[in-house]
Amino acid sequence: MAKKTTIYDIAKELNITVSTVSRALNNISTISESTREAVLEMAKKLNYRPNKVASSLTSGKTYIIGVLLPSAQIQFFASVIHSLEKYLKSFGYSTLLYQTNESLESEKDGISTLLEAQVDGIIASLSLETEEDISHFEKVKEEGKPLIIFDRTHDNLDAPVVKINDEQAGYLATKHLLDKGYRKIAYITTKHRIKIFRERYEGYQKALREAGISPNPSYAILGELTVEGGYTGTNNLLRLKDRPDAIIGGDDYVALGIIKALHEQHITPPSIGVIGFANQNFSEHIIPSLSTIDQQAIQMGKECAKLFLKIIERKHLEEKTMEPVILSPILLPRESTNRKS
């Protein structure tokens, strides 16, 4: 059996100390870039594989971050994770992913699984079912692990946050429709009382009131954040005697269902305006192309990584004193709302 390469072998080849090799491999700032590059090059040449178990016993770190998210099939979350992993990798960290599939029980199992894996911290976005019970997240803090919540947050969860300004997102979507001349604007969103969706709805109401329009309760449809949810909600709206002239979808999948239902009734946006949230991959390519609110997924992932590194390096002694990272939503107007005002 071939002898496994160790940091001693790298040190011998480069004629430097073992401690210098160790610091270079762990990206310690006191090591010069030229030395770090030489160590990494030699490690690659000798096919060096770090012993993470031994390293964790010495440093108390596994250099693995647990990531808990509703679904990796949703492109927004996939983009956040891609950005997060890319940034953390440059600092020697790997990620361990757990999908909850929008289930509270699965979310609880995920927290237990990640803690049992001895991750150095957890970065999480809440499931749609996580409305009242957040006790499982307290276990993370009880074990002294950093906890960061992104996108879907909770009022009673005392942890650093990375998110967009969701009230502004709802406001932007509605104001855009108002500026295009729409006045009877409906809203199809989730029946679950998740904070980001509540805030978007509040932004919707704010924009209507600023325009002197009283929100119509008949125009608020609470259902599922799915294509089917948008489809069913739209059919209900079209049965109204005073039907809306524009519809906001709680996300782009809901908006896709809205457009499907409209097409079946031989209605093509923007004759009835449609806008969603998240800027999914398909949004730009369907016909008509979908207006949407970009939630800055790439930047959100990067900010989560940066915030985690600040906490893990103990640059902030108290996580609860850290200011939330609030990103600005970006309006992307496309054909589905391109009506002359």
Steps between C-alpha positions, in 0.01 A plus 500: 500500500638841402600727784256787554648846455513713818581862571845380611567386142397839363719679754799280410461562125478878548758516782259688728353423841195278553323787679547721192343231280209466742437875509519523120252214451261661749524840328642679804557866416855511645627283211613680185313436177812363330555245780135402498505445122820292527344281771177451306691414183716244682195356677337447161819349354531253787125422493460617859162438666439673834396285795193693608437277801846564641475866413168536680637333811788748505315819407151424627373572147376266228505775234154381396200734498148361520251655258127448553265610224142435381595352162806493276265455204394863531751696295515790747623273779733314264659833402542602864672169578726520194620846604533401867703188422728682258585771753549264796713261294765769458535500879531123528138424594269237354120494523262226607155551348165390646169561320184530710254483209291765679439270799536607865571142613764459231651832607529371857663179374735710289620703797566180699682338207725801441584536868582128521734553205690751716465787254664825602175692456167501318365735233126448453187617320173399666239263357148623426373297797733674747255753643495460879741226609862608470635307800724284281700807397564578865691169522758642257563795728502281811791306347688824442480471121454807279152520346414726206151527349460610138203598283220344709545639850298496823411783739573293811825343384793692644769439238690701237295550182570540128198588287355747253269782601182300441259784568683703238480201262121487531484875464719500187291233328175684572635847418625367167150378414348829611747693286391285203140609552362195683262580785321178598800305621455155656752301703542121516733387778551225757254411773795452736584790734865531402656839572634580153164437336318709761742785439459482122124516542540802728706667226222424252240663726724801562542569129124473440417739782757751379317491166169564676376143444345299782620135492215273389474193730362297206829555318710330771535126434683285757605162365813309409829632360474275196400517135174332599447762773532779244277317252221434751518848653479666158192299401334613823586863423366476145162389636460830686247744358760777532809304404853642538704656221834383647616217726809470720631147562661417834792360301581427135349150517169651611533755218556215253171347616331838458615527138390141432148572628479823302606325179224243545254789509663647187644789702859596424700722736545794510124540433488374856836580655700230680809533719680259733796478737843330488601524131504125440686372193182447300362851565688668219429226244126431524255680269431767596817547704418547868556823691645416838688624806859379522591398856878524453566129560872515412564796729292340775716188495817707513370710791405184693853367455664828602278527808579143604875561472472812715319303770723190487812714528347664808526848354156552654461379856120517504314378193176661614659845481579458130300715263291306246625503143212640293540495122294709260260318265538571127205549265534317166217621272423272204222432251238377748450854632609701196173682452504863390402710800 
